[in-house]
Amino acid sequence: MRMKTVMVASNGKISNNSLASIFRCTGRFEIVGIEGKPATENALELQPDILVFEITKTEEEYIDVLGNIQQNCPWTKIILVLRNPVSLEILRKLLLLCHGYIQGRVRPGVLRKAADLACNSDYFFLIGNSTEFKSKMKETFQSVAAEISCIN
C-alpha cells in the first residue's frame, strides 16, 4: 500500500507547520509541497491525495482558492481547518468546497482520524466541543449535508 501524499496550507500558502509535523511523525503519510508557495499552484503540480487547508485569517478570500483546487484537482480530498468562528453564510460556502471540516483546536489524533476519514469516506464534519455548537450552525451543517447528498 502506497503512502498517501498530504499537502498542508495555512492561509493559502504551503506551510510546514505543526499540522504537517503531525502527519510526518506517523510514517503513513508523505508531506509534499514547497514552503510558502501558493496552494493552488502546488496542488495542480503535485496532485496530493489530501490537502489540509487551515484558515486563521479572513475566510472569504479563500473561497475562490478552494473552488479552483476543487475544480482542477478533483482527486484531492480537502480538509478544512477553521480555528475561529465564521459567519454562517461563509461557513456554508466553505463546506460545499471541502470533503472534511475540523472546527477549533486540532489534536494530533483528530487530524490523523480526519485524514483516514478523507481517504475512506465522502464527507465528514468534526465540529469540536459540543458546547460551542450553536443551533444555527447545526442547521447550516444539516442543510449542507442534505445538499451534498443531493449532488452526489
Contacts in CASP RR format, 6 or more apart in sequence:
PFRMAT RR
TARGET T0000
AUTHOR 0000-0000-0000
METHOD contacts of the structure
MODEL  1
MRMKTVMVASNGKISNNSLASIFRCTGRFEIVGIEGKPATENALELQPDI
LVFEITKTEEEYIDVLGNIQQNCPWTKIILVLRNPVSLEILRKLLLLCHG
YIQGRVRPGVLRKAADLACNSDYFFLIGNSTEFKSKMKETFQSVAAEISC
IN
3 27 0 8 1.000
3 28 0 8 1.000
3 29 0 8 1.000
3 30 0 8 1.000
4 28 0 8 1.000
4 29 0 8 1.000
4 30 0 8 1.000
4 49 0 8 1.000
4 50 0 8 1.000
4 115 0 8 1.000
4 119 0 8 1.000
5 29 0 8 1.000
5 30 0 8 1.000
5 31 0 8 1.000
5 32 0 8 1.000
5 46 0 8 1.000
5 47 0 8 1.000
5 48 0 8 1.000
5 49 0 8 1.000
5 50 0 8 1.000
6 20 0 8 1.000
6 23 0 8 1.000
6 29 0 8 1.000
6 30 0 8 1.000
6 31 0 8 1.000
6 32 0 8 1.000
6 48 0 8 1.000
6 49 0 8 1.000
6 50 0 8 1.000
6 51 0 8 1.000
6 52 0 8 1.000
6 115 0 8 1.000
7 14 0 8 1.000
7 31 0 8 1.000
7 32 0 8 1.000
7 33 0 8 1.000
7 39 0 8 1.000
7 42 0 8 1.000
7 43 0 8 1.000
7 46 0 8 1.000
7 48 0 8 1.000
7 50 0 8 1.000
7 51 0 8 1.000
7 52 0 8 1.000
8 14 0 8 1.000
8 15 0 8 1.000
8 16 0 8 1.000
8 17 0 8 1.000
8 19 0 8 1.000
8 20 0 8 1.000
8 23 0 8 1.000
8 31 0 8 1.000
8 51 0 8 1.000
8 52 0 8 1.000
8 54 0 8 1.000
9 15 0 8 1.000
9 39 0 8 1.000
9 42 0 8 1.000
9 51 0 8 1.000
9 52 0 8 1.000
9 53 0 8 1.000
9 54 0 8 1.000
10 17 0 8 1.000
10 19 0 8 1.000
10 54 0 8 1.000
10 56 0 8 1.000
11 54 0 8 1.000
11 55 0 8 1.000
11 56 0 8 1.000
11 57 0 8 1.000
11 62 0 8 1.000
12 38 0 8 1.000
12 39 0 8 1.000
12 40 0 8 1.000
12 53 0 8 1.000
12 62 0 8 1.000
12 65 0 8 1.000
13 36 0 8 1.000
13 37 0 8 1.000
13 38 0 8 1.000
13 39 0 8 1.000
14 33 0 8 1.000
14 34 0 8 1.000
14 35 0 8 1.000
14 36 0 8 1.000
14 37 0 8 1.000
14 38 0 8 1.000
14 39 0 8 1.000
14 42 0 8 1.000
15 35 0 8 1.000
15 36 0 8 1.000
15 54 0 8 1.000
16 31 0 8 1.000
16 35 0 8 1.000
17 54 0 8 1.000
19 52 0 8 1.000
19 54 0 8 1.000
19 81 0 8 1.000
19 106 0 8 1.000
19 111 0 8 1.000
20 31 0 8 1.000
22 106 0 8 1.000
22 108 0 8 1.000
22 109 0 8 1.000
22 111 0 8 1.000
22 112 0 8 1.000
23 29 0 8 1.000
23 31 0 8 1.000
23 52 0 8 1.000
23 111 0 8 1.000
23 112 0 8 1.000
23 115 0 8 1.000
24 31 0 8 1.000
26 112 0 8 1.000
29 50 0 8 1.000
29 115 0 8 1.000
32 42 0 8 1.000
32 46 0 8 1.000
32 48 0 8 1.000
33 42 0 8 1.000
33 46 0 8 1.000
33 48 0 8 1.000
34 42 0 8 1.000
39 51 0 8 1.000
39 53 0 8 1.000
39 65 0 8 1.000
39 69 0 8 1.000
40 65 0 8 1.000
40 68 0 8 1.000
40 69 0 8 1.000
40 72 0 8 1.000
43 51 0 8 1.000
43 69 0 8 1.000
43 72 0 8 1.000
43 73 0 8 1.000
43 76 0 8 1.000
44 69 0 8 1.000
44 72 0 8 1.000
44 73 0 8 1.000
47 73 0 8 1.000
47 75 0 8 1.000
47 76 0 8 1.000
48 73 0 8 1.000
48 76 0 8 1.000
49 75 0 8 1.000
49 76 0 8 1.000
49 77 0 8 1.000
49 119 0 8 1.000
50 76 0 8 1.000
50 77 0 8 1.000
50 78 0 8 1.000
50 79 0 8 1.000
50 115 0 8 1.000
50 118 0 8 1.000
50 119 0 8 1.000
51 69 0 8 1.000
51 73 0 8 1.000
51 76 0 8 1.000
51 77 0 8 1.000
51 78 0 8 1.000
51 79 0 8 1.000
52 79 0 8 1.000
52 81 0 8 1.000
52 111 0 8 1.000
52 115 0 8 1.000
53 62 0 8 1.000
53 66 0 8 1.000
53 78 0 8 1.000
53 79 0 8 1.000
53 80 0 8 1.000
53 81 0 8 1.000
53 98 0 8 1.000
54 81 0 8 1.000
54 83 0 8 1.000
55 62 0 8 1.000
55 80 0 8 1.000
55 81 0 8 1.000
55 82 0 8 1.000
55 83 0 8 1.000
55 94 0 8 1.000
56 83 0 8 1.000
56 84 0 8 1.000
59 82 0 8 1.000
59 86 0 8 1.000
59 90 0 8 1.000
59 94 0 8 1.000
60 90 0 8 1.000
62 94 0 8 1.000
63 90 0 8 1.000
63 93 0 8 1.000
63 94 0 8 1.000
63 97 0 8 1.000
66 78 0 8 1.000
66 80 0 8 1.000
66 94 0 8 1.000
66 97 0 8 1.000
66 98 0 8 1.000
67 97 0 8 1.000
69 76 0 8 1.000
69 78 0 8 1.000
70 78 0 8 1.000
70 97 0 8 1.000
70 98 0 8 1.000
77 99 0 8 1.000
77 100 0 8 1.000
77 118 0 8 1.000
77 119 0 8 1.000
78 97 0 8 1.000
78 98 0 8 1.000
78 99 0 8 1.000
78 100 0 8 1.000
79 98 0 8 1.000
79 99 0 8 1.000
79 100 0 8 1.000
79 101 0 8 1.000
79 102 0 8 1.000
79 114 0 8 1.000
79 115 0 8 1.000
79 118 0 8 1.000
80 94 0 8 1.000
80 95 0 8 1.000
80 97 0 8 1.000
80 98 0 8 1.000
80 100 0 8 1.000
80 101 0 8 1.000
80 102 0 8 1.000
81 102 0 8 1.000
81 104 0 8 1.000
81 106 0 8 1.000
82 91 0 8 1.000
82 94 0 8 1.000
82 101 0 8 1.000
82 102 0 8 1.000
82 103 0 8 1.000
82 104 0 8 1.000
83 104 0 8 1.000
83 105 0 8 1.000
84 104 0 8 1.000
86 94 0 8 1.000
88 136 0 8 1.000
88 137 0 8 1.000
88 140 0 8 1.000
91 137 0 8 1.000
91 140 0 8 1.000
92 140 0 8 1.000
92 143 0 8 1.000
92 144 0 8 1.000
94 101 0 8 1.000
95 101 0 8 1.000
95 125 0 8 1.000
95 140 0 8 1.000
95 141 0 8 1.000
95 144 0 8 1.000
96 144 0 8 1.000
96 147 0 8 1.000
96 148 0 8 1.000
99 118 0 8 1.000
99 122 0 8 1.000
99 123 0 8 1.000
99 124 0 8 1.000
100 114 0 8 1.000
100 117 0 8 1.000
100 118 0 8 1.000
100 123 0 8 1.000
100 124 0 8 1.000
100 125 0 8 1.000
100 126 0 8 1.000
101 124 0 8 1.000
101 125 0 8 1.000
101 126 0 8 1.000
101 127 0 8 1.000
102 110 0 8 1.000
102 111 0 8 1.000
102 114 0 8 1.000
102 126 0 8 1.000
102 128 0 8 1.000
103 126 0 8 1.000
103 127 0 8 1.000
103 128 0 8 1.000
103 132 0 8 1.000
104 128 0 8 1.000
110 126 0 8 1.000
113 126 0 8 1.000
114 124 0 8 1.000
114 126 0 8 1.000
117 124 0 8 1.000
118 124 0 8 1.000
122 148 0 8 1.000
122 152 0 8 1.000
123 145 0 8 1.000
123 148 0 8 1.000
125 141 0 8 1.000
125 145 0 8 1.000
127 133 0 8 1.000
127 137 0 8 1.000
127 141 0 8 1.000
END
